[in-house]
Amino acid sequence: MSVQTAASSVRYGVFLRPDPRTCALLTDLHLLLRQQYGLVSCAAYPPHATLAGNVPTGAPEDELADRIGAALADTSAFTAYNTGIEKGGGGIGFNLHDLPDGSPNPGITNLLDVVRRAMAPVAKPMDHYRANPLDPGRFRAHLSIASHELLLRPELRPEMLDFVRGLAWDPPHSFTADTVSLFRFRSPDWHAQWWRHMTWGHVRSWRLRPTAAVNLDAA
């Protein structure tokens, strides 16, 4: 195991929090997959859609929070759509990136860009195992169902898909995306299977500016 300093063991993530019902469903699903298959990576995190994940930075935490808060001050809430289960980057998750017609959701893409521009000046170089959220155009917003372990055991993916689909769970098809949170993560080794030993803490949350849009598809 590589040796890290206390500072290098800390990373930060900016997450979009789904609605409470979706959070509860994801928590139950992650715990079920841990019990059935021993998967622990998704259960190691709070329910979320990643906007910037596990970002190393040399900036003080207060500065990081101030940068994100200032960037989000003029950002409006929007309707996010869960368009169903999809495979991507080796994992399985609910697609949160698109509108029901399959085109990218401008609310999501704008929020990703706002967070990317706030984080990029103080983020250290990173090589995300799928696609770096700070790289525009390469990242798709999603709600992870099964993640890191499927990269190590790709043969399990078809069985996992059948199992999850067999549950016939029906999460909300849309929700108002209005809560963004900053989390602090610690791992003794970010180059190993960090999800097995990672701990996290909630730093703070921001509520996006209310919008007049009416969500007609809420489940």
C-alpha positions in Angstrom: 0.0 0.0 0.0 1.4 3.4 -0.9 2.0 5.9 1.8 0.1 9.2 1.6 0.3 12.4 3.7 -2.7 13.5 5.6 -3.4 16.2 3.0 -3.2 13.8 0.0 -5.6 11.4 1.7 -8.4 14.0 1.5 -10.5 14.6 -1.6 -13.7 16.4 -2.3 -16.9 15.6 -4.2 -19.8 17.8 -5.3 -23.0 15.9 -5.6 -26.5 16.6 -6.8 -28.9 15.1 -4.2 -31.9 13.4 -5.7 -35.4 13.6 -4.1 -35.9 11.8 -0.8 -37.8 8.9 -2.3 -35.1 8.2 -4.8 -32.4 8.5 -2.1 -34.3 5.9 0.0 -34.7 3.6 -3.0 -31.0 3.8 -3.9 -30.0 3.1 -0.2 -32.2 0.0 -0.1 -30.8 -1.1 -3.5 -27.2 -0.6 -2.5 -27.7 -2.5 0.7 -29.5 -5.3 -1.1 -26.6 -5.7 -3.6 -24.2 -5.7 -0.7 -26.1 -8.6 0.9 -26.6 -10.5 -2.3 -23.2 -10.0 -4.1 -20.9 -8.3 -1.6 -20.8 -5.0 -3.5 -19.8 -2.2 -1.2 -18.6 0.8 -3.4 -22.0 2.4 -4.0 -23.1 1.8 -0.4 -19.9 3.6 0.7 -21.3 6.9 -0.6 -24.5 8.9 0.2 -27.1 8.6 -2.6 -26.1 11.1 -5.3 -25.5 12.1 -8.9 -21.8 13.1 -9.2 -21.1 16.6 -10.4 -17.4 16.4 -9.5 -16.1 13.3 -7.8 -13.1 12.5 -5.5 -11.3 15.7 -6.6 -7.8 16.3 -5.1 -7.1 20.0 -4.3 -4.6 22.1 -2.4 -7.2 24.8 -1.7 -8.4 25.2 1.9 -11.9 23.8 2.5 -13.4 27.2 3.2 -12.1 28.5 -0.1 -13.5 25.5 -2.0 -16.9 26.0 -0.4 -16.9 29.7 -1.2 -16.0 29.0 -4.8 -18.8 26.5 -5.2 -21.3 28.7 -3.4 -20.5 31.7 -5.5 -20.8 29.7 -8.7 -24.2 28.2 -7.7 -25.7 31.6 -6.5 -27.2 32.3 -9.9 -28.0 28.7 -10.9 -31.7 27.7 -11.0 -33.3 24.5 -10.0 -34.6 22.3 -12.8 -36.5 19.1 -13.5 -34.2 16.1 -13.7 -35.5 12.9 -15.4 -34.6 9.3 -14.5 -34.9 7.7 -17.9 -34.1 4.2 -16.7 -31.3 1.7 -16.2 -28.3 1.9 -18.6 -24.8 0.5 -18.8 -21.9 2.9 -19.0 -18.3 3.1 -18.1 -18.3 -0.5 -16.9 -21.0 0.1 -14.3 -24.8 0.1 -14.1 -26.9 3.1 -13.2 -30.0 5.2 -13.7 -29.6 7.7 -16.6 -30.0 11.2 -15.2 -28.3 13.0 -18.1 -31.1 13.0 -20.6 -34.5 14.3 -21.2 -37.3 11.7 -22.0 -36.7 12.3 -25.7 -33.0 11.2 -25.4 -31.5 14.6 -25.8 -29.2 16.0 -23.0 -31.0 17.8 -20.2 -29.8 21.4 -20.4 -30.3 21.8 -16.6 -27.9 18.9 -15.9 -25.3 20.0 -18.5 -25.4 23.6 -17.2 -25.0 22.5 -13.6 -22.1 20.2 -14.6 -20.4 23.1 -16.4 -21.0 25.5 -13.4 -19.4 23.1 -11.0 -16.6 22.2 -13.4 -15.6 25.9 -13.9 -15.7 26.5 -10.1 -13.5 23.5 -9.3 -11.1 23.4 -12.2 -8.8 26.3 -11.1 -8.1 24.6 -7.8 -8.3 20.9 -8.7 -5.1 18.9 -9.0 -4.7 16.6 -12.0 -6.9 13.5 -11.8 -7.5 10.4 -13.8 -11.1 9.2 -13.2 -11.6 5.5 -13.7 -14.5 6.2 -16.1 -14.5 9.8 -17.3 -13.3 12.8 -15.4 -16.4 14.9 -14.5 -14.2 18.0 -14.9 -13.7 17.3 -18.6 -16.6 18.8 -20.5 -18.4 16.5 -22.9 -17.0 13.3 -21.4 -19.2 12.7 -18.4 -22.8 11.6 -18.2 -24.8 12.3 -15.0 -26.1 9.1 -13.4 -27.3 7.5 -10.2 -25.0 4.6 -9.7 -26.5 1.1 -8.9 -23.3 -1.0 -9.2 -19.9 0.6 -9.9 -16.3 -0.1 -9.2 -16.6 -3.8 -8.5 -18.0 -4.5 -12.0 -14.7 -3.2 -13.5 -13.0 -6.0 -11.5 -15.7 -8.6 -12.3 -17.3 -7.7 -15.7 -18.7 -11.2 -16.0 -21.1 -10.4 -13.2 -22.7 -7.5 -15.2 -25.4 -9.5 -17.1 -26.5 -11.3 -13.9 -26.6 -8.0 -12.0 -28.8 -6.4 -14.7 -31.2 -9.3 -14.6 -31.3 -9.2 -10.8 -32.0 -5.4 -10.6 -34.6 -5.5 -13.4 -36.3 -8.4 -11.7 -37.0 -6.2 -8.6 -39.4 -4.2 -10.7 -38.7 -1.2 -8.5 -40.1 2.0 -9.9 -38.2 5.2 -8.8 -39.7 8.6 -9.5 -39.4 9.4 -13.2 -38.6 13.0 -12.4 -37.8 15.3 -9.5 -36.9 18.9 -8.8 -33.1 19.1 -8.8 -32.5 21.8 -6.3 -29.9 20.6 -3.7 -26.1 20.4 -4.3 -23.7 19.3 -1.6 -20.0 19.3 -0.9 -18.5 16.2 0.7 -15.1 15.5 2.1 -13.6 12.0 1.5 -10.6 10.3 3.1 -8.9 7.1 2.0 -5.5 5.6 3.0 -4.8 4.8 -0.6 -6.6 6.4 -3.6 -4.7 4.1 -6.0 -6.1 0.9 -4.5 -9.7 -0.2 -3.9 -10.4 3.0 -1.9 -14.2 2.3 -1.6 -13.4 -0.5 0.9 -11.8 1.9 3.4 -13.1 5.3 2.5 -14.8 7.5 5.0 -16.7 10.7 4.2 -18.3 13.8 5.8 -20.9 16.3 4.7 -19.4 19.8 4.5 -22.3 21.9 3.4 -25.3 22.1 1.0 -26.7 24.7 -1.2 -30.3 25.1 -2.4 -30.5 26.3 -6.0 -32.6 29.3 -7.0 -36.3 28.3 -7.3 -37.7 28.0 -10.8 -41.3 28.6 -12.0 -41.2 25.4 -14.1 -43.9 22.9 -13.2 -42.9 19.2 -13.0 -45.8 17.4 -14.7 -44.1 14.0 -14.6 -43.4 13.5 -10.9 -44.2 10.0 -9.8 
